[in-house]
Amino acid sequence: MQIGEYKLHSIQTGLFRLDGGAMFGVVPKPLWSKTNPADEKNRIDMCMRALLLVSDNKRILIDNGIGHKTSEKFNEIYGIDHSEYILEKELFKLGILKEDITDVILTHLHFDHAGGSTYYDEEGNLQVTFPNAVHHLQKRHWEWANNPTERDKASFIPENFLLLEKKGNLKLIEGNKNFDDFVELHIINGHTPFQQMVKICDDSNTVLFAADLMPMASHVHIPYIMSYDLYPLTTLEEKKKYLPLASADEWLIFFEHDPFTEACTIGRNEKGFYIKEKKQLKSIESSINA
């Protein structure tokens, strides 16, 4: 898919599992399990999907998955699976090396979004995965991640992000921002303070990288809000702000965690918002080229 100067590529970085009840909050299991069936441990299948923006001069990666530093116990708890998808290999399929990435936009620093920012080399030394990239993050989220509460401390693993500052790869942003002519950063606070969604748009098309405001297609329905969210009523208001815009202007919502639905447009009727049409960036590209 082409938006402005950028060609957009969906990048799978790996699979994992989280508790279905936690993912859908107050929604009863008989409802959410229709679209997201659980395993024997009540976990649902999820993915860690990044978005790559390629222009003549830039290679921008939005989020980077969980990485490969986690322990065997951690991998077992979360069902982490890199047998099919590995970020570096998926980039290589597009002819892009880690060193080619110019910018990384991090929506927030939870381990399943920013864990791929660093890795251990063969000597056991921690390294920045994308050494030539500027990593863009909200300043106040950085401050939060370095001083989290007892409730969300486990979501922030310092080895995933502290090295970015030490090596000079971190750029802290304050507030909503036009990253450039085609990329906008929008702050949301329900899931975690000062998360930033990424909106890519031109005169013809808009893609919203919704991150953890709507991690899966099921979350298009307003009451479907994660128990992981620190401020669920704020999430509700944020969804009520962005879903009408997406519906009215035919935005494409890009889902970071849905293993079955890459993106969709949003419809609206008397019952609320719904998935209007499921889409993939490749199919959109094929349709444009046709």
SEGU-17417 format. One record per residue (C-alpha): residue number from 1; residue in one letter; z, y, x negated. Coordinates in nm, 4 decimals. Last residue first. Layout:
nr: NUM rest: A w: Z v: Y u: X
...
//
This chain:
nr: 290 rest: A w: -1.0952 v: -0.3311 u: 0.4636
nr: 289 rest: N w: -0.9055 v: -0.1740 u: 0.1759
nr: 288 rest: I w: -0.6539 v: -0.0260 u: 0.4181
nr: 287 rest: S w: -0.6055 v: -0.3603 u: 0.5987
nr: 286 rest: S w: -0.5620 v: -0.5454 u: 0.2722
nr: 285 rest: E w: -0.3068 v: -0.2883 u: 0.1557
nr: 284 rest: I w: -0.1136 v: -0.3228 u: 0.4791
nr: 283 rest: S w: -0.1188 v: -0.7011 u: 0.4394
nr: 282 rest: K w: 0.0126 v: -0.6653 u: 0.0856
nr: 281 rest: L w: 0.2900 v: -0.4280 u: 0.1945
nr: 280 rest: Q w: 0.4102 v: -0.6779 u: 0.4513
nr: 279 rest: K w: 0.4545 v: -0.6074 u: 0.8205
nr: 278 rest: K w: 0.6633 v: -0.6947 u: 1.1248
nr: 277 rest: E w: 0.5737 v: -0.4970 u: 1.4358
nr: 276 rest: K w: 0.7932 v: -0.3311 u: 1.6953
nr: 275 rest: I w: 1.1379 v: -0.4435 u: 1.5864
nr: 274 rest: Y w: 1.3701 v: -0.2923 u: 1.8453
nr: 273 rest: F w: 1.5580 v: 0.0240 u: 1.9286
nr: 272 rest: G w: 1.7492 v: 0.0809 u: 2.2520
nr: 271 rest: K w: 1.7653 v: -0.0911 u: 2.5895
nr: 270 rest: E w: 1.5590 v: 0.1743 u: 2.7694
nr: 269 rest: N w: 1.2841 v: 0.1406 u: 2.5095
nr: 268 rest: R w: 1.2261 v: 0.2207 u: 2.1436
nr: 267 rest: G w: 1.0000 v: 0.0696 u: 1.8821
nr: 266 rest: I w: 1.0425 v: 0.0503 u: 1.5061
nr: 265 rest: T w: 0.7873 v: -0.0472 u: 1.2417
nr: 264 rest: C w: 0.8621 v: -0.3362 u: 1.0132
nr: 263 rest: A w: 0.9216 v: -0.4456 u: 0.6560
nr: 262 rest: E w: 0.9770 v: -0.7522 u: 0.4402
nr: 261 rest: T w: 1.0931 v: -0.9852 u: 0.7148
nr: 260 rest: F w: 1.1999 v: -1.3428 u: 0.6361
nr: 259 rest: P w: 1.4248 v: -1.3088 u: 0.3325
nr: 258 rest: D w: 1.5904 v: -0.9912 u: 0.4689
nr: 257 rest: H w: 1.7970 v: -0.8234 u: 0.1972
nr: 256 rest: E w: 1.6092 v: -0.5132 u: 0.0842
nr: 255 rest: F w: 1.4356 v: -0.4334 u: 0.4115
nr: 254 rest: F w: 1.1583 v: -0.1732 u: 0.4109
nr: 253 rest: I w: 1.1337 v: 0.0336 u: 0.7304
nr: 252 rest: L w: 0.7780 v: 0.1544 u: 0.7943
nr: 251 rest: W w: 0.7833 v: 0.4898 u: 0.9647
nr: 250 rest: E w: 0.5840 v: 0.5284 u: 1.2844
nr: 249 rest: D w: 0.6770 v: 0.8941 u: 1.3440
nr: 248 rest: A w: 0.8726 v: 0.8611 u: 1.6691
nr: 247 rest: S w: 1.0332 v: 0.5266 u: 1.5881
nr: 246 rest: A w: 1.1369 v: 0.6107 u: 1.2335
nr: 245 rest: L w: 1.2729 v: 0.9490 u: 1.3415
nr: 244 rest: P w: 1.4649 v: 0.7914 u: 1.6300
nr: 243 rest: L w: 1.6035 v: 0.5277 u: 1.3890
nr: 242 rest: Y w: 1.7231 v: 0.7816 u: 1.1318
nr: 241 rest: K w: 1.9958 v: 0.9748 u: 1.3165
nr: 240 rest: K w: 2.1312 v: 0.6979 u: 1.5399
nr: 239 rest: K w: 2.1430 v: 0.4744 u: 1.2341
nr: 238 rest: E w: 2.3472 v: 0.7378 u: 1.0531
nr: 237 rest: E w: 2.5830 v: 0.7692 u: 1.3496
nr: 236 rest: L w: 2.6477 v: 0.3943 u: 1.3514
nr: 235 rest: T w: 2.6963 v: 0.3890 u: 0.9751
nr: 234 rest: T w: 2.9564 v: 0.6629 u: 1.0130
nr: 233 rest: L w: 3.1301 v: 0.4475 u: 1.2729
nr: 232 rest: P w: 3.1263 v: 0.1600 u: 1.0234
nr: 231 rest: Y w: 3.3028 v: 0.3521 u: 0.7438
nr: 230 rest: L w: 3.3727 v: 0.1140 u: 0.4565
nr: 229 rest: D w: 3.0780 v: -0.1073 u: 0.5489
nr: 228 rest: Y w: 3.1358 v: -0.4694 u: 0.4434
nr: 227 rest: S w: 3.1980 v: -0.5620 u: 0.8073
nr: 226 rest: M w: 2.8264 v: -0.4997 u: 0.8472
nr: 225 rest: I w: 2.6826 v: -0.3177 u: 1.1479
nr: 224 rest: Y w: 2.4698 v: -0.4733 u: 1.4226
nr: 223 rest: P w: 2.5634 v: -0.2416 u: 1.7118
nr: 222 rest: I w: 2.2498 v: -0.0257 u: 1.6506
nr: 221 rest: H w: 1.9864 v: -0.2987 u: 1.6630
nr: 220 rest: V w: 1.7688 v: -0.2396 u: 1.3569
nr: 219 rest: H w: 2.0302 v: -0.4460 u: 1.1750
nr: 218 rest: S w: 1.8465 v: -0.7649 u: 1.2690
nr: 217 rest: A w: 1.5657 v: -0.6618 u: 1.0331
nr: 216 rest: M w: 1.7999 v: -0.6899 u: 0.7368
nr: 215 rest: P w: 1.9759 v: -0.4476 u: 0.5018
nr: 214 rest: M w: 1.9754 v: -0.1624 u: 0.7545
nr: 213 rest: L w: 2.2008 v: 0.1092 u: 0.6103
nr: 212 rest: D w: 2.2328 v: -0.1153 u: 0.3080
nr: 211 rest: A w: 1.9061 v: -0.0198 u: 0.1362
nr: 210 rest: A w: 1.6794 v: 0.1585 u: 0.3891
nr: 209 rest: F w: 1.3786 v: 0.1983 u: 0.1637
nr: 208 rest: L w: 1.1930 v: 0.4138 u: 0.4154
nr: 207 rest: V w: 0.8138 v: 0.4004 u: 0.3978
nr: 206 rest: T w: 0.6065 v: 0.6838 u: 0.5410
nr: 205 rest: N w: 0.2308 v: 0.7061 u: 0.5831
nr: 204 rest: S w: -0.0488 v: 0.9553 u: 0.6545
nr: 203 rest: D w: 0.0473 v: 1.3012 u: 0.5277
nr: 202 rest: D w: 0.2495 v: 1.1533 u: 0.2404
nr: 201 rest: C w: 0.5754 v: 0.9618 u: 0.2270
nr: 200 rest: I w: 0.8229 v: 0.7597 u: 0.0230
nr: 199 rest: K w: 1.1792 v: 0.7814 u: 0.1540
nr: 198 rest: V w: 1.4541 v: 0.6409 u: -0.0665
nr: 197 rest: M w: 1.8041 v: 0.5829 u: 0.0669
nr: 196 rest: Q w: 2.0966 v: 0.7110 u: -0.1368
nr: 195 rest: Q w: 2.4515 v: 0.5749 u: -0.1196
nr: 194 rest: F w: 2.6979 v: 0.8591 u: -0.1415
nr: 193 rest: P w: 3.0098 v: 0.6796 u: -0.0212
nr: 192 rest: T w: 2.9662 v: 0.3102 u: 0.0640
nr: 191 rest: H w: 2.8351 v: 0.1507 u: 0.3807
nr: 190 rest: G w: 2.8785 v: 0.4553 u: 0.6018
nr: 189 rest: N w: 2.7973 v: 0.7337 u: 0.3553
nr: 188 rest: I w: 2.4258 v: 0.8106 u: 0.3613
nr: 187 rest: I w: 2.2434 v: 1.0406 u: 0.1198
nr: 186 rest: H w: 1.8649 v: 1.0836 u: 0.1414
nr: 185 rest: L w: 1.6415 v: 1.0824 u: -0.1680
nr: 184 rest: E w: 1.2784 v: 1.1883 u: -0.1254
nr: 183 rest: V w: 0.9649 v: 1.0605 u: -0.2975
nr: 182 rest: F w: 0.6111 v: 1.1958 u: -0.2471
nr: 181 rest: D w: 0.6057 v: 1.5402 u: -0.4108
nr: 180 rest: D w: 0.8857 v: 1.4518 u: -0.6543
nr: 179 rest: F w: 1.2487 v: 1.3411 u: -0.6405
nr: 178 rest: N w: 1.2994 v: 1.5723 u: -0.3469
nr: 177 rest: K w: 1.6766 v: 1.5693 u: -0.3266
nr: 176 rest: N w: 1.9697 v: 1.5139 u: -0.0974
nr: 175 rest: G w: 2.2915 v: 1.5853 u: -0.2831
nr: 174 rest: E w: 2.3982 v: 1.5896 u: -0.6465
nr: 173 rest: I w: 2.2070 v: 1.3710 u: -0.8888
nr: 172 rest: L w: 2.3366 v: 1.1939 u: -1.1993
nr: 171 rest: K w: 2.0898 v: 1.0893 u: -1.4683
nr: 170 rest: L w: 2.1812 v: 0.7761 u: -1.6642
nr: 169 rest: N w: 1.9891 v: 0.6306 u: -1.9600
nr: 168 rest: G w: 2.1964 v: 0.8012 u: -2.2292
nr: 167 rest: K w: 2.3105 v: 0.4777 u: -2.3921
nr: 166 rest: K w: 2.6757 v: 0.5219 u: -2.2946
nr: 165 rest: E w: 2.5857 v: 0.6303 u: -1.9421
nr: 164 rest: L w: 2.3692 v: 0.3261 u: -1.8761
nr: 163 rest: L w: 2.6262 v: 0.1048 u: -2.0513
nr: 162 rest: L w: 2.8758 v: 0.1750 u: -1.7728
nr: 161 rest: F w: 2.6441 v: 0.0264 u: -1.5086
nr: 160 rest: N w: 2.6386 v: -0.3506 u: -1.4692
nr: 159 rest: E w: 2.9240 v: -0.4132 u: -1.7133
nr: 158 rest: P w: 3.1467 v: -0.2196 u: -1.4725
nr: 157 rest: I w: 3.1154 v: -0.4729 u: -1.1860
nr: 156 rest: F w: 3.1518 v: -0.2872 u: -0.8557
nr: 155 rest: S w: 3.1606 v: -0.4957 u: -0.5368
nr: 154 rest: A w: 3.5013 v: -0.6413 u: -0.6246
nr: 153 rest: K w: 3.6596 v: -0.2950 u: -0.6042
nr: 152 rest: D w: 3.5621 v: -0.2539 u: -0.2378
nr: 151 rest: R w: 3.8929 v: -0.2955 u: -0.0542
nr: 150 rest: E w: 4.1202 v: -0.2119 u: -0.3469
nr: 149 rest: T w: 3.9515 v: 0.1267 u: -0.3619
nr: 148 rest: P w: 3.6916 v: 0.2248 u: -0.6176
nr: 147 rest: N w: 3.7446 v: 0.4559 u: -0.9169
nr: 146 rest: N w: 3.4388 v: 0.4120 u: -1.1413
nr: 145 rest: A w: 3.2198 v: 0.3300 u: -0.8422
nr: 144 rest: W w: 3.3485 v: 0.6406 u: -0.6626
nr: 143 rest: E w: 3.2631 v: 0.8725 u: -0.9518
nr: 142 rest: W w: 2.9162 v: 0.7234 u: -0.9759
nr: 141 rest: H w: 2.8816 v: 0.7664 u: -0.5988
nr: 140 rest: R w: 2.9691 v: 1.1322 u: -0.6423
nr: 139 rest: K w: 2.7006 v: 1.1775 u: -0.9030
nr: 138 rest: Q w: 2.4261 v: 1.0146 u: -0.6942
nr: 137 rest: L w: 2.2150 v: 0.7855 u: -0.9086
nr: 136 rest: H w: 1.8903 v: 0.8052 u: -1.1070
nr: 135 rest: H w: 1.8364 v: 0.5700 u: -1.4008
nr: 134 rest: V w: 1.5950 v: 0.7159 u: -1.6579
nr: 133 rest: A w: 1.3885 v: 0.4326 u: -1.7968
nr: 132 rest: N w: 1.2935 v: 0.3557 u: -2.1562
nr: 131 rest: P w: 1.5520 v: 0.0823 u: -2.2099
nr: 130 rest: F w: 1.4902 v: -0.1035 u: -1.8831
nr: 129 rest: T w: 1.7286 v: -0.3979 u: -1.9153
nr: 128 rest: V w: 2.0008 v: -0.2001 u: -2.0930
nr: 127 rest: Q w: 2.1741 v: -0.4350 u: -2.3351
nr: 126 rest: L w: 2.5062 v: -0.6209 u: -2.3584
nr: 125 rest: N w: 2.5370 v: -0.8198 u: -2.6808
nr: 124 rest: G w: 2.5712 v: -1.1971 u: -2.6619
nr: 123 rest: E w: 2.3520 v: -1.2635 u: -2.9650
nr: 122 rest: E w: 2.0694 v: -1.3934 u: -2.7443
nr: 121 rest: D w: 2.0799 v: -1.0739 u: -2.5373
nr: 120 rest: Y w: 2.3161 v: -1.0096 u: -2.2486
nr: 119 rest: Y w: 2.1704 v: -0.8142 u: -1.9559
nr: 118 rest: T w: 2.1862 v: -0.4736 u: -1.7916
nr: 117 rest: S w: 2.0383 v: -0.2917 u: -1.4913
nr: 116 rest: G w: 1.9848 v: -0.6196 u: -1.3071
nr: 115 rest: G w: 2.3303 v: -0.5973 u: -1.1534
nr: 114 rest: A w: 2.2397 v: -0.2765 u: -0.9695
nr: 113 rest: H w: 2.1676 v: -0.3788 u: -0.6110
nr: 112 rest: D w: 2.3525 v: -0.7096 u: -0.5670
nr: 111 rest: F w: 2.6448 v: -0.5884 u: -0.7812
nr: 110 rest: H w: 2.7127 v: -0.2798 u: -0.5719
nr: 109 rest: L w: 2.6123 v: 0.0328 u: -0.7668
nr: 108 rest: H w: 2.4247 v: 0.2401 u: -0.5102
nr: 107 rest: T w: 2.0677 v: 0.3295 u: -0.4140
nr: 106 rest: L w: 1.9692 v: 0.3034 u: -0.7787
nr: 105 rest: I w: 1.6394 v: 0.4730 u: -0.8616
nr: 104 rest: V w: 1.5044 v: 0.3327 u: -1.1873
nr: 103 rest: D w: 1.2536 v: 0.5428 u: -1.3770
nr: 102 rest: T w: 0.9947 v: 0.4979 u: -1.6520
nr: 101 rest: I w: 0.9530 v: 0.1189 u: -1.6359
nr: 100 rest: D w: 0.7088 v: 0.0132 u: -1.9063
nr: 99 rest: E w: 0.9761 v: -0.1324 u: -2.1364
nr: 98 rest: K w: 1.0576 v: -0.4007 u: -1.8820
nr: 97 rest: L w: 0.6952 v: -0.5113 u: -1.8950
nr: 96 rest: I w: 0.4313 v: -0.4577 u: -1.6261
nr: 95 rest: G w: 0.1105 v: -0.6576 u: -1.5830
nr: 94 rest: L w: 0.1692 v: -0.7110 u: -1.2119
nr: 93 rest: K w: 0.2676 v: -1.0746 u: -1.2672
nr: 92 rest: F w: 0.4926 v: -0.9405 u: -1.5440
nr: 91 rest: L w: 0.6949 v: -0.7498 u: -1.2838
nr: 90 rest: E w: 0.7614 v: -1.0713 u: -1.0921
nr: 89 rest: K w: 0.8574 v: -1.2455 u: -1.4158
nr: 88 rest: E w: 1.1049 v: -0.9705 u: -1.5074
nr: 87 rest: L w: 1.2646 v: -0.9759 u: -1.1636
nr: 86 rest: I w: 1.3111 v: -1.3522 u: -1.1413
nr: 85 rest: Y w: 1.2142 v: -1.5362 u: -0.8240
nr: 84 rest: E w: 1.1752 v: -1.9096 u: -0.7674
nr: 83 rest: S w: 1.4744 v: -2.0768 u: -0.9326
nr: 82 rest: H w: 1.6735 v: -1.7539 u: -0.9307
nr: 81 rest: D w: 1.9261 v: -1.8683 u: -0.6697
nr: 80 rest: I w: 2.2674 v: -1.7152 u: -0.6098
nr: 79 rest: G w: 2.4646 v: -1.9094 u: -0.3490
nr: 78 rest: Y w: 2.7305 v: -1.6394 u: -0.3324
nr: 77 rest: I w: 3.0328 v: -1.8516 u: -0.4092
nr: 76 rest: E w: 2.8364 v: -2.0853 u: -0.6349
nr: 75 rest: N w: 2.6876 v: -1.8056 u: -0.8418
nr: 74 rest: F w: 3.0322 v: -1.6501 u: -0.8896
nr: 73 rest: K w: 3.1725 v: -1.9838 u: -1.0079
nr: 72 rest: E w: 2.8813 v: -2.0303 u: -1.2490
nr: 71 rest: S w: 2.9410 v: -1.6835 u: -1.3879
nr: 70 rest: T w: 2.7220 v: -1.3783 u: -1.3336
nr: 69 rest: K w: 2.5192 v: -1.2182 u: -1.6103
nr: 68 rest: H w: 2.1698 v: -1.2896 u: -1.4771
nr: 67 rest: G w: 2.0765 v: -0.9840 u: -1.2710
nr: 66 rest: I w: 2.1981 v: -0.9051 u: -0.9202
nr: 65 rest: G w: 1.9011 v: -0.7175 u: -0.7817
nr: 64 rest: N w: 1.7026 v: -0.4343 u: -0.9367
nr: 63 rest: D w: 1.7160 v: -0.1207 u: -0.7197
nr: 62 rest: I w: 1.4102 v: 0.1043 u: -0.6686
nr: 61 rest: L w: 1.1765 v: 0.0679 u: -0.9676
nr: 60 rest: I w: 0.9542 v: 0.3599 u: -1.0660
nr: 59 rest: R w: 0.6594 v: 0.3114 u: -1.3011
nr: 58 rest: K w: 0.5198 v: 0.6565 u: -1.3661
nr: 57 rest: N w: 0.2198 v: 0.8215 u: -1.5300
nr: 56 rest: D w: -0.0889 v: 0.6888 u: -1.3536
nr: 55 rest: S w: 0.1176 v: 0.5884 u: -1.0516
nr: 54 rest: V w: 0.3199 v: 0.2762 u: -0.9709
nr: 53 rest: L w: 0.6117 v: 0.2521 u: -0.7282
nr: 52 rest: L w: 0.8053 v: -0.0749 u: -0.7377
nr: 51 rest: L w: 1.0368 v: -0.1793 u: -0.4549
nr: 50 rest: A w: 1.3213 v: -0.4257 u: -0.4943
nr: 49 rest: R w: 1.4031 v: -0.7227 u: -0.2731
nr: 48 rest: M w: 1.7334 v: -0.9035 u: -0.3178
nr: 47 rest: C w: 1.7188 v: -1.1921 u: -0.0725
nr: 46 rest: M w: 1.9376 v: -1.3338 u: 0.2006
nr: 45 rest: D w: 2.0076 v: -1.6709 u: 0.3598
nr: 44 rest: I w: 2.3172 v: -1.6802 u: 0.5788
nr: 43 rest: R w: 2.6618 v: -1.8124 u: 0.4900
nr: 42 rest: N w: 2.8882 v: -1.9832 u: 0.7448
nr: 41 rest: K w: 3.0012 v: -2.2378 u: 0.4848
nr: 40 rest: E w: 2.8035 v: -2.5180 u: 0.6539
nr: 39 rest: D w: 2.4928 v: -2.2969 u: 0.6485
nr: 38 rest: A w: 2.4256 v: -2.0094 u: 0.8855
nr: 37 rest: P w: 2.1246 v: -1.9319 u: 1.1031
nr: 36 rest: N w: 1.9906 v: -1.5744 u: 1.0889
nr: 35 rest: T w: 1.7694 v: -1.4998 u: 1.3899
nr: 34 rest: K w: 1.9516 v: -1.6957 u: 1.6597
nr: 33 rest: S w: 2.2666 v: -1.6963 u: 1.4443
nr: 32 rest: W w: 2.3210 v: -1.3276 u: 1.5215
nr: 31 rest: L w: 2.3779 v: -1.3855 u: 1.8940
nr: 30 rest: P w: 2.5841 v: -1.7064 u: 1.9062
nr: 29 rest: K w: 2.7796 v: -1.5643 u: 1.6061
nr: 28 rest: P w: 2.9239 v: -1.2747 u: 1.8022
nr: 27 rest: V w: 2.8409 v: -0.9150 u: 1.6937
nr: 26 rest: V w: 3.1611 v: -0.7443 u: 1.5751
nr: 25 rest: G w: 3.0522 v: -0.7359 u: 1.2107
nr: 24 rest: F w: 2.7010 v: -0.8621 u: 1.1455
nr: 23 rest: M w: 2.6976 v: -0.9285 u: 0.7708
nr: 22 rest: A w: 3.0649 v: -1.0252 u: 0.7583
nr: 21 rest: G w: 3.0129 v: -1.2883 u: 1.0275
nr: 20 rest: G w: 2.7135 v: -1.4251 u: 0.8431
nr: 19 rest: D w: 2.9013 v: -1.4760 u: 0.5181
nr: 18 rest: L w: 2.6710 v: -1.3977 u: 0.2291
nr: 17 rest: R w: 2.3960 v: -1.5921 u: 0.0572
nr: 16 rest: F w: 2.1655 v: -1.5312 u: -0.2392
nr: 15 rest: L w: 1.7996 v: -1.5154 u: -0.3365
nr: 14 rest: G w: 1.6215 v: -1.3550 u: -0.6313
nr: 13 rest: T w: 1.4409 v: -1.0468 u: -0.7654
nr: 12 rest: Q w: 1.1567 v: -1.0260 u: -0.5131
nr: 11 rest: I w: 0.9376 v: -0.7234 u: -0.5824
nr: 10 rest: S w: 0.7406 v: -0.5430 u: -0.3089
nr: 9 rest: H w: 0.4691 v: -0.3290 u: -0.4661
nr: 8 rest: L w: 0.3772 v: 0.0274 u: -0.3694
nr: 7 rest: K w: 0.0837 v: 0.2187 u: -0.5191
nr: 6 rest: Y w: 0.1847 v: 0.5745 u: -0.5793
nr: 5 rest: E w: -0.0151 v: 0.8973 u: -0.6009
nr: 4 rest: G w: 0.0265 v: 0.9711 u: -0.2321
nr: 3 rest: I w: 0.1257 v: 0.6531 u: -0.0558
nr: 2 rest: Q w: -0.0868 v: 0.3468 u: -0.1293
nr: 1 rest: M w: 0.0000 v: 0.0000 u: 0.0000
//
